[in-house]
Amino acid sequence: MRPNSDFALDDVERIRDMIRENPWATIVSFVPGRGLVASHYPVLLDEESDGIVLLSHVGRPDERLHELGAHECLVVISGPHGYVSPGWYGTSPAVPTWNFAVAHLHGTPELLDDAENLDVLERLVAHFESPLPEPYLMNRTLENAEYASRIVHGTVGFRMRVERIDAKEKMSQDKPAEVVGRVIEALRQSGRYRNPALADRMAVVQHLEEQT
């Protein structure tokens, strides 16, 4: 990723928040003789570990495709992002851009045994079901628990301690506050480029920048 100190994101806790809020990840490996391979799975933070430790599982075909555990992987987490029109700036000259938040997380996955994999599956289900009024938890019935125990053998769980991070949060930090305000307002309007999530993130980053 192109380095730019204006947009560098090196606050580990903010990166952890990005993972919590945007758990759908792209997993990339370079496999000798095969080249680059990529898969997409939800990930969770191991909240009990220091730093950044990811938990997830993949289908066995993907485990073989990546040769998971044999070498380093790149896990890409994307936060809010979207198009920014120069017409929103209220200044001239101006050019269009794309605001975004992204983290490239590098590490070597550690494969989990069946019991740990089942635990990760249960945690994934609980995490995504908990906001619902009637969560459909993995062990809600004996029948469901037995079914989960059978299908878990078709998946491979992993834990990945992140050893290297390359993260960026480009939210118009290089623009005057009044310009940022106009962009945020435009992103909240109806239309093709309505993007309230990006507007909210820009507002947060602008506030953080003002406090530093």
N, C-alpha and C positions, 0 to 999 in steps of 0.2 A: 504494500500500500504506500502511496506517495507520502513521504514525511512532510508535515507542516505543523510547526509549533503552535500556530494559532488555534488549531483544531485538535491537538493531541488530547487523548483521554487516558490518563495514567492513574486515576483514582480507582483503586481496586473495588471499593464499596459501590461506586457508581456502575462499574462493570457488572458486579454481582446483581445489582438492581436491574440492569438491562437484561440479564439472563432470566431473572425471575419474571419479568414482564413480557419477554419475547422468547419463549422456550423452544420454538421450532427452529432447529439447527440444520446446517449443511455440514456433512462430514466428508472430508476430502483426504485421500491417501494417494501416495505414489507407490505403485506396486511394480517391482522389477519385472520386465518382460511383458507388462500389461499397460503401463503408463498410469495416467491419472484416472481415479475412479471417485465417484461422489454418490452419497446417499443422504436421505433426509429423515430425521427422527426428532421427537421431542426430547429435551434433556431437563434434568433437575440439578439444582445445586445440592451438594452434600453440606447441609447447613451446620453440621457438627465439626467440619474440618476447617482449618485455617486456609487462607488464600482462596483459590478457586479450584474446586474439585467437582467434576461433572459426573452425573449418574444417568445411565440410560440402558436400553438394550436394543439389539438389532435382530432381524431375522437371520437364520443360519446361512441363507444364500449370500446376504450382505457381509456376514462375518468372513466367509470364504473369499468373497470378492475383494475385500479390503486387506485380507490376511491380518485381521484385527489382532492387535497385541504384539505383532512382530516388528512394528516400526512406528515412527511418529505419525500422528494424524493432525490435520488442521480442522478445527471446528469453527464455523462461521456463524455468528449471532448477528442478526440485523434488527436494529431498532426502527423507530419511525423514520420515514424518508419520503421525499416527494419533490416535484418540480416547483421552482420559484421563478416567476415571470419578472423580467426587468421592468415591466409596466407597473408593478406594485411598489417600486422603490420611491417614486416621486422625485427622482434625480436623474440627471443625464450628464455624461453618457452612462449606459448600463448594459449589462449582458445577462442572459439567463443563466441559471445554475440549478444544481440539485442538492438540497440539504439532506443529511443522513446521519445516522449513528450506526457504527458497526464495530464488532470486536473479532479479531482473528486470534484464536486460542490454540496453542500448540502443546502437544503432549503425547505420551505413549499410553494407550489404553491398557488397563489391567483387567483381564477376563475374570468373571465371577462364577462361582460354582452355582448349582441349581438352586440351593437354598437362598443364597444371596440374590440371585436373579429374581426369584419369586418375591423376595422382599422389595426389590427395586420396582417390580411390576405393581405390587400393592401400593407402594408410595406414589407411583405415577398416577394410578387410578384415583387414589384418594386426593391427590393434589388437584386434578382437573375436575373431579366430581364435587368437591367440597363446596363450591359456590352455588350448586344447584339446590333447590328447595327439598328434593328427595334424592340425595346422593346414591348412585348405584355402585356401591362399594364391592370390591372383588370378593370379599367373604361375607356378603350380605345373606347368603344362604349356603347350606352345606353343598347343594348341587353346583352352585356357581364356583365355590372354592375348589371342588373336585375338578371341575372343567378347567379352571385356571391352572391347576397343578399338572393337568395333562398337556395343555398347549404350550406351557412354558418351555418344554423340551425342544420346541421349534424355534426358540430364540436364544440369544447369547447376551447376557448382561455384562456391562463394563463400568469401570470407574476410571476416570482420567484426571490425574492431577495436572493442572495447567502449569507448564514450565516456562512458557514464553507468551507474551501478550503484545499484540499490535492493534491498538484501538484508536478510533477517531470519532469525534462528534462535531460535525460541521453544521452549525446552526446560526450562521450569519454573525458570528462573533466579531468579524472584521468590519461590520457595518455600524453606523451610528444608531443609537437607541431609537430615534424617531423612525428610521428606515425599518428597523426590526419590528417596531410596533405596527407599521403599515403592512408588512409581510404577514405578520400574525393575524391581523384583522382580515386580510384577503383570504388566507387559508381557512378561515372560519365561515366564509360566505358560501352560499350554494353555488353549484357550478361544477365544471369538469375537474377542477383542481382543488376542490374542497378537501381539507386534510386536517381535521381538528386534532388528531393525535400528534402530528408534526407541529402544529401551532402550540399545543400545550408544552411539548418538549422544548421548543424555542423559548417560550416564556420562562421555563425553569432554568435553562442554561443562561439566559440573559440575567436572571436574578442572581445566579451563582457567580457570574462574571462580575457583577456589580459589588458583590460582597468580598471579592479577593483583591 
